[in-house]
Amino acid sequence: MPDKINNPHDKFVRETFSNIDRVTAFFEQFLPEDVRKQLDFISLKISTESYIQSDLSEYLSDIVFEIKTLREQPLDLVLLLEHKSSPDKYTLIQVGHYLFSHWIKCREKRKSLRPIIPIIYYQGKKKWKAPNIKDLFPGITQTLAEYLPTLNHIFIALNSLSDQEIMTLKISSLAAALFAQKGRFDQSEAFEELKRIFRLLSNSDADRNFILMLSVYIISVSNIKPPIIIEAMENMSSEIKEKIMTTYEQLIEQGRKEGREQGREEGTKKSKSSVILNGYDNGLDVGILSNITQLTQEEVIEILRDHGKLA
């Protein structure tokens, strides 16, 4: 099985696509044209229904959307966005498990079945072609391979999208997020890349939390330190810059505490609780605290409730 979904790539992608305007702009630009023409994007919404079995929830880093088709009698569709930060040859097994588990669950609850369109969003730098079930069986003949399920899907590879395509997106905060996910921070042009990202954000309607989340993500996946990020934030408010420094200091302090408590689970848990409580008191939201501590949002909320910070 792949890594669990509490890594910074999955968390940031989930945050990026938790905004319906960003999701709509992404689908309108990058879904195949013949699919786009059939979808009513005004009806697009993020699903609040639980689709994943408990035994899959740790491993599938999916986001689920509901949408209607453009026809006289609209058809309800489900779009499953499965994110991968590195190649995984078993992706279609996970997706297939999801599809059939969901349909079985609907049958058990006597609910109508809806078509599910899988979309695999690949963020990695290494080239990876769209996965195929028959590739898992290298010795199989073409005749026998015809009896294997195909699990057709839409494959969107971030490394195949040109800078020009990204720059033409209608929502500039989405463009900034995709450039951040491309992760070109180990090159000589890293500072210019940072300036482009924050220029896009300053011209967007992104809220403070998303800007903080993006900054934490860059710190988490690169060697770039906050002073460099702040220098690249030409038009950002001093409040946001101060929050980034506060967040970074908490990351450093967490690392020190975990180092001192290495091998002692209770000590690690206590240090993360301290980071969460201090961060919450300093105005950081649950999503950012989840990113800092590498805990799930549910675990962060539970700690805040245990200490009377949330009802």
N, C-alpha and C positions, 0 to 999 in steps of 0.2 A: 504493500500500500504506500501511496505517496505521503509526504509530510502532512501533518495536521494543518488546519487552516489558520492557526494563530501566528502566521508569519507576516511581516510588514507588507509584502506585495499583495497578498489576499485582502488584508484589512484595508489598504488604500484603494484597491480596485472596488471593493464593496462600498466604500465611502463615496468614491467617484460616481458610481452608478446608483446611489441612493437618492439622487436628485433627478426628478422626472424630466426637466429640461435638458440636462446633460445626456440622459439616456435616449431621449427622442432625437437629439442632434446626432448622436452616435449611430443609431439605427438608420436614420434617414440618409446618412452619408455612406455607411459601409455595408449595409445589407445588400444582397444582389438585387438588381433593378427589378427583375420579374417578381421577386418577393415583395419589395417595397410597394409596388403598384397595387398590391392586393390588400394592404394594411391601412386601417384608419388610425393614424397616429394620435388623433385627438382623444381616442378612447384608451390609449396606453396608460397602464397604471402598474405600480409595483405591487405584487401579490402579498397579501398579509396571511394567506393560508399556509399551513405547514405541509410541505410536500415531501419532506425527506424522512426516511425511516431513521430511528435513533442510531442504528448500527452504521449508517452512512454519514450522519451529520458531522462527524469529526473530520471527514476526509473530502467530502464534496464541497468545494468553495463556490457554490452556485448562487445566482440571483435569479428570481423568477418574476416574470411579468405577464400580465394579461392584456389582451388586445382583441379588437373585433376586425373582421374583414370588411372591405368596401363592396357591399352587394346589397341587393334589395332586402334579403333576409340575412343579416350579418351572422357570421359563424364566430363563436368564441374560440380563441386560440390561446395557447400558453407558449411563451418564449422562455426557454431555459438557457441562461448565459452561464457557461462553465468556464472559469478562468484557470489558466495554467501559466505558471511562471517559468517552467522548464518542461522539456519533452517528457511525455509519459505514455508509453505504448499501451497502457491499460485504460486509457481515458474512455474509450467507447464501451468497455465493460462496465465502468462506473455509470456512464450515461444510460446504458441499457438497463442496468439494475434500477436506476431512478425511474425511467419511463414505465417499466412494467410493474414496479412496486406501486407507483402512483395509480396506475389504471386498476390494479387489483384492489387497492384501498378504496377507490371510487366505487367499484362493483360491490364491495362488502358493505359500503354505506349507502348503496342504491342511488348513487349520484351519476349524472350523465357523464360520459367520457368526452374529453376534449382533446383535439390534436395538440401534441407538444412538439415544437420545433427546436431541436438542440442547436445552440450556437457556441462553438468553442472559440474563446478569445485567448490567443497565445501571446504572451508578453516577452518571452525569452529572447536573448540575442542570438543563440544558436539556431541555425536553420532547421526547420521542422515542417514536414509536409503534413497535410491533413491525414489523420490516422485512418486505418482501414482494418476491419476485423480479420480479414484473411491474412494480413501481414503477421498475425500472431501464430500462424501455422505455415512456416516456410516450406514444409515438405508436401503440402497438399496440391493435388492436381487441379487444373482449371475446372474440370468437370465436377469434382467434389466441392470445390470452392463456391460453385453456384448455389449450393444448398445452405450456405452460411448466411446469417442475417447481415444486411449491409449497414443498417443504422445511418442513413443519410443525414448529413448535418451541414451547417454553415461554418466555415473555418475562416476566422479573421486573425491574421498574424500582424502584430504591431510593427515588427521589423520590415514588413512589406509595404507599409504606408509611408509615402514620401512626406517630407516636411511641408511641401506645398499643399498636399491633401489635408494635413492637420491644420495648417494655418487658415484654410478656407472654411473651417467649421463655424457654424453660426454662434456657438457658445464658447467664448474665449476661455472660460475656466476649464472646459473640457479639453481644449487644445493644450493648456498649461499642464493639466493632469497627464495627458498622453506623452508630452515631452518629458515630464518627470519620470513616467514609467519606462520610457526608452532608456533612461539611466546613463546618459553620456556625460558622466561626471568624473571620469578618470582620464579625460583627454585635455589637451592644452587649451581647448575652447570652453572648458567647463564653466568659467566665470561668465562668458558671453551667453552660454546656454541658460545659466541661472537668471541673468538679466532678462532674457527673452521670456522665461517662465513668469517672472514677477511683473513684467510689463503687461503680459496677457491678463494676469490676475487683477492688476490695478485698473484695467479697462473692462472688468467683468462685474457681475453682481454677486460674486462669491462672498460668502460671509466670513467673519473672522475665524470661526472654527475650521472651515475648510482650508483656509490659508495656513493656519497652524498645523492642521493634519498633514498638509502637503510638505510643510517645512520639516516636521518630525519624520516623515517618510524619507525625505532626502538625507537627513542626518543618519537615519537607520540603515540605509542601503549604500552609503558612500562614505568617503573619508573627509567630506567637507564639514568644516566646523561652523557653528552659528555666526561668528563674526564675518565670515565670507558671505554667508547667506544674507545677513543684515546689510552688508555693503551693496549687495546686488538689489536690495529692495529700495530702489531709488524713490518711489512715490508712495511707499507704505507708511502708515501712521506709526508714531513712536510707541503707542500702546501695543501694537502687534509685535514690534521688535522686542519690547520688554518681555512679552509673554514667551517668545521663542527662547530668549536667554533663560527665563525661569524654567521652562520645560527642559532645556539642555542641562541646567544645573541639577535638576531632579534626576535626569538620566544618569549623570555622573555619580551623584550621591547613591542612587540605587545600585550602581555597579560596585561602588566601594563597600556598601553594606553586604551585598551578596557575596563579594569576595571574602569578607570577614566571616561570613556565615556559611562558607562553602561546605557542601555535604550535609548541612543541617536544614532539612526541609522547613521546619518551623520558623527558623530565623529568616529564611528567604521569604516565606509567606508574610511574616511580620514587616519586613522591609518594604514589600510591595504594598501592603496595607497603608504604611506610613506615606509612601509616595502618592497613593490615591487620595488619601485624606488631605494632605497638604496641597496637592494639585487642585482638588475640588474647591478648597477654600480660596485658592488663587484664581478661580474662574475657568479652569480647564473642564471641558465637557467629558462625558463618558467615553465617547469615541477616541479622543486623544489619550485619555488615561489608559484605555485598552491597548492602544498602540505603544505607549511608553512601557507598560509593564508586561506586555505580551500575554495578558489574560483576556478571556472573552469578555464582551460587554456585560453578559449576564453575571459573570463573576465579580466584575467591578461594581455593578449595581447592588449585588448581595453584600459586598463589603461596606458600601455606603449606607445601606439600610441597617446593617448590624451596628453601625456607629451613629445611627440617628440622623444621618445627613439627608436621607430620602424617606418618604412615607411608605 
